[in-house]
Amino acid sequence: MQSTRTFTDKLFLILKGLGMGAANKVPGVSGGVVAFVAGFYEEFIYSLQKVNSKAFKLLINGRFKSFFQYINGRFLGLLFLGMIVSYFSVSKILDYLIKHYELFVWSVFFGMIIGSIYYIYKDFEDWNYKTYLSLAIGIIVGLSISLLNPAKENDNLWFVFFCGIISVSGMTLPGFSGSFILILLGNYVLLLVDSVNALYDSFFDILKGDFSFIENPERIRMLKVLGVFTLGSVTGLVTFSHLLSYILKHYKSITLSAIIGFIVGSLGVVWPWKKTIYQINNNGSFILDSTGEKIIENYKRFMPELNSETLYAIAFIILGIVIVLALEFYGKKTRKIK
């Protein structure tokens, strides 16, 4: 799948990485959906599959160019560059928007999920009892996950490693939100807020020539947690890609119907009209994270009243659908050129 890419292709690939990274951080939204709709999901999975024993042999033997070409390195490198940039930029903007314009942000994502269902469903024709069963299982699993209550935070490193493995499901499996699963596991704030902030602060301390954070046990603990979480994520990414590559090759129709089901089931997670329920102490006060923000425990969904705010939200839902259709158009255009 290695091919010559123009500057525009490279730029759009970085932008796709930005989109995947931002989507992966938002609870209820799957970065895999971005890859699927934008038309590079299978290339993404098959490129990750190339990270195997043969690739490591090439790397150990010093055949770096062959290694880079074998794993489709230019594609993966640009995509992950976009994700990393997103993690420290776009996702921060999303955090701000969700805090101040929560209804409208969720409305856009709800529209994007609807658009994604349409995109995958419209070209799928292999309906039979197996794919219908797979669809039903996908919907049930997606809904069941959305209705679970979150666990308490756990910084045990083995559990953090497990969280890393599970969290990348949103990247490799459209419809599964890795960040929402982290909320259910109780470690969303620890792994995607506190530890990232610790890395962010440490990076700027180093730039200022201040290495005093080395003597800060809490900062070191957070960096250690982030390192183990990252290792788990890489392990999960490679493992899932090999599994999904095999499944897509041998059971493509069943897999696609299950993905449609997962995405339908995830609609409950991103339903725009919901009241946020925060964790509280025994004395009734809010539990705060290290940044002073209230920790989310769950969401209570409700049907909206017909007013101007609701009409604006519906407009944003339509915007979300349009974004997905635009991604689909670009994906088709790119595939035709190739």
PADO-266877 format. One line per field, with one value per residue (C-alpha): chain; residue number from 1; residue in three letters; z, x, y. Coordinates in nm, 2 decimals, decimal comma. Example, Ala and Ser with C-alpha at 12.3 -4.5 7.8 and 13.67 -1.06 7.14 Angstrom:
// residues 2
ch = A; A .
i = 1; 2 .
aa = ALA; SER .
up = 0,78; 0,71 .
east = 1,23; 1,37 .
north = -0,45; -0,11 .
//
This chain:
// residues 338
ch = A; A; A; A; A; A; A; A; A; A; A; A; A; A; A; A; A; A; A; A; A; A; A; A; A; A; A; A; A; A; A; A; A; A; A; A; A; A; A; A; A; A; A; A; A; A; A; A; A; A; A; A; A; A; A; A; A; A; A; A; A; A; A; A; A; A; A; A; A; A; A; A; A; A; A; A; A; A; A; A; A; A; A; A; A; A; A; A; A; A; A; A; A; A; A; A; A; A; A; A; A; A; A; A; A; A; A; A; A; A; A; A; A; A; A; A; A; A; A; A; A; A; A; A; A; A; A; A; A; A; A; A; A; A; A; A; A; A; A; A; A; A; A; A; A; A; A; A; A; A; A; A; A; A; A; A; A; A; A; A; A; A; A; A; A; A; A; A; A; A; A; A; A; A; A; A; A; A; A; A; A; A; A; A; A; A; A; A; A; A; A; A; A; A; A; A; A; A; A; A; A; A; A; A; A; A; A; A; A; A; A; A; A; A; A; A; A; A; A; A; A; A; A; A; A; A; A; A; A; A; A; A; A; A; A; A; A; A; A; A; A; A; A; A; A; A; A; A; A; A; A; A; A; A; A; A; A; A; A; A; A; A; A; A; A; A; A; A; A; A; A; A; A; A; A; A; A; A; A; A; A; A; A; A; A; A; A; A; A; A; A; A; A; A; A; A; A; A; A; A; A; A; A; A; A; A; A; A; A; A; A; A; A; A; A; A; A; A; A; A; A; A; A; A; A; A; A; A; A; A; A; A; A; A; A; A; A; A .
i = 1; 2; 3; 4; 5; 6; 7; 8; 9; 10; 11; 12; 13; 14; 15; 16; 17; 18; 19; 20; 21; 22; 23; 24; 25; 26; 27; 28; 29; 30; 31; 32; 33; 34; 35; 36; 37; 38; 39; 40; 41; 42; 43; 44; 45; 46; 47; 48; 49; 50; 51; 52; 53; 54; 55; 56; 57; 58; 59; 60; 61; 62; 63; 64; 65; 66; 67; 68; 69; 70; 71; 72; 73; 74; 75; 76; 77; 78; 79; 80; 81; 82; 83; 84; 85; 86; 87; 88; 89; 90; 91; 92; 93; 94; 95; 96; 97; 98; 99; 100; 101; 102; 103; 104; 105; 106; 107; 108; 109; 110; 111; 112; 113; 114; 115; 116; 117; 118; 119; 120; 121; 122; 123; 124; 125; 126; 127; 128; 129; 130; 131; 132; 133; 134; 135; 136; 137; 138; 139; 140; 141; 142; 143; 144; 145; 146; 147; 148; 149; 150; 151; 152; 153; 154; 155; 156; 157; 158; 159; 160; 161; 162; 163; 164; 165; 166; 167; 168; 169; 170; 171; 172; 173; 174; 175; 176; 177; 178; 179; 180; 181; 182; 183; 184; 185; 186; 187; 188; 189; 190; 191; 192; 193; 194; 195; 196; 197; 198; 199; 200; 201; 202; 203; 204; 205; 206; 207; 208; 209; 210; 211; 212; 213; 214; 215; 216; 217; 218; 219; 220; 221; 222; 223; 224; 225; 226; 227; 228; 229; 230; 231; 232; 233; 234; 235; 236; 237; 238; 239; 240; 241; 242; 243; 244; 245; 246; 247; 248; 249; 250; 251; 252; 253; 254; 255; 256; 257; 258; 259; 260; 261; 262; 263; 264; 265; 266; 267; 268; 269; 270; 271; 272; 273; 274; 275; 276; 277; 278; 279; 280; 281; 282; 283; 284; 285; 286; 287; 288; 289; 290; 291; 292; 293; 294; 295; 296; 297; 298; 299; 300; 301; 302; 303; 304; 305; 306; 307; 308; 309; 310; 311; 312; 313; 314; 315; 316; 317; 318; 319; 320; 321; 322; 323; 324; 325; 326; 327; 328; 329; 330; 331; 332; 333; 334; 335; 336; 337; 338 .
aa = MET; GLN; SER; THR; ARG; THR; PHE; THR; ASP; LYS; LEU; PHE; LEU; ILE; LEU; LYS; GLY; LEU; GLY; MET; GLY; ALA; ALA; ASN; LYS; VAL; PRO; GLY; VAL; SER; GLY; GLY; VAL; VAL; ALA; PHE; VAL; ALA; GLY; PHE; TYR; GLU; GLU; PHE; ILE; TYR; SER; LEU; GLN; LYS; VAL; ASN; SER; LYS; ALA; PHE; LYS; LEU; LEU; ILE; ASN; GLY; ARG; PHE; LYS; SER; PHE; PHE; GLN; TYR; ILE; ASN; GLY; ARG; PHE; LEU; GLY; LEU; LEU; PHE; LEU; GLY; MET; ILE; VAL; SER; TYR; PHE; SER; VAL; SER; LYS; ILE; LEU; ASP; TYR; LEU; ILE; LYS; HIS; TYR; GLU; LEU; PHE; VAL; TRP; SER; VAL; PHE; PHE; GLY; MET; ILE; ILE; GLY; SER; ILE; TYR; TYR; ILE; TYR; LYS; ASP; PHE; GLU; ASP; TRP; ASN; TYR; LYS; THR; TYR; LEU; SER; LEU; ALA; ILE; GLY; ILE; ILE; VAL; GLY; LEU; SER; ILE; SER; LEU; LEU; ASN; PRO; ALA; LYS; GLU; ASN; ASP; ASN; LEU; TRP; PHE; VAL; PHE; PHE; CYS; GLY; ILE; ILE; SER; VAL; SER; GLY; MET; THR; LEU; PRO; GLY; PHE; SER; GLY; SER; PHE; ILE; LEU; ILE; LEU; LEU; GLY; ASN; TYR; VAL; LEU; LEU; LEU; VAL; ASP; SER; VAL; ASN; ALA; LEU; TYR; ASP; SER; PHE; PHE; ASP; ILE; LEU; LYS; GLY; ASP; PHE; SER; PHE; ILE; GLU; ASN; PRO; GLU; ARG; ILE; ARG; MET; LEU; LYS; VAL; LEU; GLY; VAL; PHE; THR; LEU; GLY; SER; VAL; THR; GLY; LEU; VAL; THR; PHE; SER; HIS; LEU; LEU; SER; TYR; ILE; LEU; LYS; HIS; TYR; LYS; SER; ILE; THR; LEU; SER; ALA; ILE; ILE; GLY; PHE; ILE; VAL; GLY; SER; LEU; GLY; VAL; VAL; TRP; PRO; TRP; LYS; LYS; THR; ILE; TYR; GLN; ILE; ASN; ASN; ASN; GLY; SER; PHE; ILE; LEU; ASP; SER; THR; GLY; GLU; LYS; ILE; ILE; GLU; ASN; TYR; LYS; ARG; PHE; MET; PRO; GLU; LEU; ASN; SER; GLU; THR; LEU; TYR; ALA; ILE; ALA; PHE; ILE; ILE; LEU; GLY; ILE; VAL; ILE; VAL; LEU; ALA; LEU; GLU; PHE; TYR; GLY; LYS; LYS; THR; ARG; LYS; ILE; LYS .
up = 0,00; 0,00; -0,27; -0,38; -0,20; -0,30; -0,05; -0,05; 0,03; 0,32; 0,46; 0,44; 0,61; 0,90; 0,92; 0,93; 1,22; 1,39; 1,34; 1,47; 1,77; 1,86; 1,82; 2,03; 2,33; 2,33; 2,52; 2,29; 1,97; 1,79; 1,59; 1,39; 1,24; 1,11; 0,94; 0,80; 0,66; 0,52; 0,33; 0,49; 0,75; 0,58; 0,49; 0,85; 0,98; 0,72; 0,78; 1,16; 1,08; 0,92; 1,26; 1,31; 1,36; 1,01; 1,07; 1,39; 1,21; 0,95; 1,23; 1,43; 1,12; 1,05; 0,73; 0,83; 0,48; 0,42; 0,76; 0,68; 0,35; 0,48; 0,75; 0,52; 0,74; 0,56; 0,59; 0,96; 1,05; 0,91; 1,06; 1,41; 1,38; 1,33; 1,63; 1,86; 1,75; 1,82; 2,16; 2,27; 2,06; 1,90; 2,19; 2,42; 2,21; 2,22; 2,60; 2,61; 2,36; 2,56; 2,88; 2,73; 2,44; 2,55; 2,38; 2,04; 2,05; 2,13; 1,85; 1,60; 1,71; 1,71; 1,35; 1,26; 1,40; 1,20; 0,89; 0,96; 0,99; 0,65; 0,49; 0,59; 0,55; 0,20; 0,02; 0,23; 0,04; 0,19; 0,42; 0,55; 0,88; 0,98; 0,92; 1,07; 1,39; 1,39; 1,35; 1,65; 1,87; 1,78; 1,88; 2,20; 2,30; 2,21; 2,41; 2,71; 2,73; 2,72; 3,01; 3,25; 3,55; 3,58; 3,82; 4,06; 3,97; 3,99; 3,93; 3,96; 3,68; 3,55; 3,54; 3,36; 3,11; 3,05; 3,01; 2,74; 2,55; 2,58; 2,50; 2,15; 2,05; 1,94; 1,68; 1,54; 1,59; 1,46; 1,70; 2,01; 2,20; 2,38; 2,59; 2,70; 2,80; 3,01; 3,19; 3,26; 3,39; 3,61; 3,47; 3,21; 3,42; 3,54; 3,19; 2,95; 3,18; 3,48; 3,33; 3,00; 3,20; 3,39; 3,06; 2,93; 3,24; 3,25; 2,88; 2,95; 3,27; 3,06; 2,80; 3,09; 3,22; 3,53; 3,63; 3,98; 3,89; 3,91; 4,29; 4,27; 4,35; 4,23; 3,89; 3,86; 3,94; 3,67; 3,41; 3,50; 3,47; 3,13; 3,01; 3,11; 2,95; 2,63; 2,63; 2,67; 2,39; 2,15; 2,25; 2,20; 1,87; 1,72; 1,86; 1,76; 1,41; 1,35; 1,48; 1,28; 0,97; 0,99; 1,06; 0,77; 0,54; 0,63; 0,77; 0,61; 0,58; 0,94; 1,06; 0,87; 1,00; 1,36; 1,31; 1,19; 1,51; 1,73; 1,58; 1,62; 1,98; 2,05; 1,96; 2,32; 2,45; 2,23; 2,27; 2,29; 2,55; 2,88; 3,22; 3,36; 3,70; 3,89; 4,16; 4,51; 4,86; 5,16; 5,27; 4,94; 4,79; 4,45; 4,40; 4,20; 3,99; 4,00; 3,78; 4,00; 3,76; 3,88; 3,79; 3,57; 3,71; 3,45; 3,22; 3,26; 2,91; 2,84; 2,55; 2,47; 2,46; 2,13; 2,17; 2,00; 2,17; 2,05; 1,69; 1,70; 1,83; 1,54; 1,30; 1,45; 1,40; 1,04; 1,03; 1,17; 0,90; 0,63; 0,77; 0,73; 0,38; 0,29; 0,43; 0,22; -0,09; -0,04; 0,03; -0,29; -0,48; -0,33; -0,42; -0,78; -0,82; -0,69 .
east = 0,00; 0,30; 0,25; 0,38; 0,19; 0,16; 0,20; -0,18; -0,22; 0,03; -0,15; -0,49; -0,34; -0,22; -0,56; -0,72; -0,49; -0,60; -0,96; -0,89; -0,70; -0,97; -1,25; -1,06; -1,05; -1,42; -1,63; -1,88; -1,70; -1,48; -1,17; -1,22; -1,54; -1,33; -1,09; -1,39; -1,58; -1,27; -1,18; -0,85; -0,97; -0,85; -0,52; -0,48; -0,55; -0,33; -0,05; -0,06; -0,06; 0,28; 0,42; 0,52; 0,82; 0,95; 0,94; 1,14; 1,40; 1,44; 1,48; 1,73; 1,94; 1,96; 1,75; 1,57; 1,45; 1,31; 1,15; 0,99; 0,86; 0,74; 0,52; 0,39; 0,58; 0,50; 0,12; 0,14; 0,39; 0,18; -0,13; 0,02; 0,18; -0,17; -0,29; -0,01; -0,06; -0,43; -0,37; -0,20; -0,40; -0,73; -0,84; -0,77; -1,00; -1,26; -1,23; -1,31; -1,60; -1,76; -1,73; -1,89; -2,11; -2,18; -2,52; -2,40; -2,08; -2,27; -2,52; -2,24; -2,11; -2,46; -2,50; -2,16; -2,26; -2,59; -2,40; -2,15; -2,43; -2,57; -2,23; -2,16; -2,51; -2,58; -2,32; -2,37; -2,58; -2,48; -2,77; -2,85; -2,93; -2,57; -2,52; -2,86; -2,75; -2,42; -2,60; -2,82; -2,53; -2,34; -2,64; -2,69; -2,32; -2,31; -2,62; -2,51; -2,18; -2,35; -2,58; -2,30; -2,20; -1,84; -1,60; -1,37; -1,02; -0,74; -0,38; -0,24; 0,01; -0,11; -0,47; -0,33; -0,16; -0,50; -0,67; -0,42; -0,50; -0,87; -0,86; -0,73; -1,05; -1,19; -0,91; -0,93; -1,30; -1,55; -1,84; -1,64; -1,53; -1,21; -1,24; -1,59; -1,46; -1,20; -1,48; -1,65; -1,32; -1,29; -0,96; -1,05; -0,94; -0,63; -0,51; -0,64; -0,63; -0,40; -0,12; -0,12; -0,11; 0,19; 0,37; 0,27; 0,40; 0,72; 0,79; 0,77; 0,97; 1,25; 1,23; 1,28; 1,57; 1,38; 1,43; 1,30; 0,99; 1,23; 1,20; 0,82; 0,69; 0,33; 0,46; 0,69; 0,39; 0,18; 0,46; 0,50; 0,13; 0,13; 0,43; 0,26; -0,07; 0,12; 0,29; -0,05; -0,20; 0,08; 0,04; -0,34; -0,31; -0,08; -0,28; -0,62; -0,49; -0,37; -0,70; -0,91; -0,70; -0,77; -1,14; -1,18; -1,01; -1,22; -1,55; -1,58; -1,96; -2,02; -1,76; -1,91; -2,26; -2,13; -1,96; -2,30; -2,45; -2,18; -2,23; -2,60; -2,56; -2,32; -2,60; -2,71; -2,37; -2,36; -2,73; -2,71; -2,97; -2,84; -2,77; -2,42; -2,40; -2,08; -1,92; -1,98; -1,84; -2,04; -2,09; -2,25; -1,96; -1,82; -1,51; -1,25; -0,96; -0,60; -0,70; -0,99; -1,26; -1,56; -1,53; -1,81; -1,99; -2,26; -2,52; -2,90; -3,06; -3,39; -3,62; -3,58; -3,85; -3,91; -3,74; -3,47; -3,19; -3,33; -3,36; -2,99; -2,90; -3,08; -2,90; -2,57; -2,68; -2,74; -2,39; -2,24; -2,41; -2,28; -1,92; -1,94; -2,08; -1,80; -1,55; -1,71; -1,69; -1,32; -1,26; -1,43; -1,23; -0,90; -0,98; -1,06; -0,74; -0,54 .
north = 0,00; 0,22; 0,49; 0,82; 1,09; 1,46; 1,74; 1,78; 1,40; 1,43; 1,74; 1,57; 1,26; 1,47; 1,64; 1,29; 1,21; 1,53; 1,41; 1,06; 1,20; 1,45; 1,19; 0,93; 1,17; 1,26; 1,00; 0,83; 0,91; 0,66; 0,76; 0,45; 0,60; 0,89; 0,64; 0,44; 0,73; 0,91; 0,59; 0,48; 0,23; -0,08; 0,07; 0,17; -0,18; -0,36; -0,11; -0,18; -0,55; -0,51; -0,44; -0,80; -1,02; -0,96; -0,59; -0,62; -0,84; -0,57; -0,31; -0,52; -0,58; -0,21; -0,22; 0,10; 0,19; -0,16; -0,15; 0,19; 0,07; -0,26; -0,11; 0,17; 0,41; 0,73; 0,67; 0,56; 0,84; 1,12; 0,98; 0,94; 1,29; 1,43; 1,23; 1,35; 1,71; 1,67; 1,53; 1,86; 2,11; 2,01; 1,80; 2,10; 2,31; 2,03; 2,02; 2,40; 2,37; 2,08; 2,28; 2,59; 2,47; 2,11; 2,07; 2,19; 1,98; 1,67; 1,76; 1,77; 1,43; 1,29; 1,40; 1,25; 0,92; 0,92; 1,01; 0,73; 0,48; 0,60; 0,58; 0,22; 0,10; 0,24; 0,02; -0,29; -0,55; -0,88; -0,91; -1,26; -1,43; -1,42; -1,05; -0,96; -1,16; -0,98; -0,64; -0,73; -0,84; -0,52; -0,30; -0,49; -0,47; -0,10; -0,02; -0,23; -0,05; 0,29; 0,20; 0,07; 0,27; 0,39; 0,22; 0,41; 0,53; 0,27; 0,36; 0,00; -0,02; -0,36; -0,22; 0,09; -0,13; -0,31; 0,03; 0,11; -0,21; -0,15; 0,23; 0,19; -0,01; 0,32; 0,36; 0,01; -0,07; 0,19; 0,25; 0,16; 0,47; 0,41; 0,72; 0,62; 0,28; 0,46; 0,64; 0,31; 0,17; 0,48; 0,60; 0,87; 1,16; 0,98; 0,87; 1,14; 1,45; 1,42; 1,22; 1,42; 1,75; 1,61; 1,54; 1,88; 2,06; 1,85; 1,93; 2,31; 2,28; 2,11; 2,39; 2,64; 2,44; 2,35; 1,98; 2,01; 1,80; 1,50; 1,54; 1,56; 1,21; 1,29; 1,42; 1,11; 0,88; 1,05; 1,02; 0,65; 0,60; 0,77; 0,56; 0,23; 0,35; 0,43; 0,09; -0,08; 0,13; 0,03; -0,33; -0,31; -0,13; -0,39; -0,68; -0,56; -0,47; -0,83; -0,97; -0,73; -0,78; -1,16; -1,10; -0,85; -1,09; -1,40; -1,25; -0,91; -0,90; -1,01; -0,76; -0,47; -0,55; -0,57; -0,23; -0,09; -0,23; -0,09; 0,26; 0,24; 0,13; 0,42; 0,68; 0,65; 0,77; 1,08; 1,18; 1,56; 1,62; 1,49; 1,61; 1,56; 1,38; 1,45; 1,24; 1,37; 1,31; 1,18; 1,54; 1,63; 1,83; 1,77; 1,55; 1,74; 1,62; 1,76; 2,05; 2,15; 2,02; 1,82; 1,45; 1,31; 1,00; 0,95; 1,12; 1,14; 1,15; 1,33; 1,44; 1,82; 2,08; 2,26; 2,59; 2,80; 2,61; 2,28; 2,42; 2,53; 2,18; 2,02; 2,25; 2,13; 1,77; 1,84; 2,00; 1,68; 1,48; 1,72; 1,68; 1,30; 1,33; 1,57; 1,32; 1,05; 1,27; 1,33; 0,96; 0,86; 1,13; 1,01; 0,65; 0,74; 0,93; 0,63 .
//
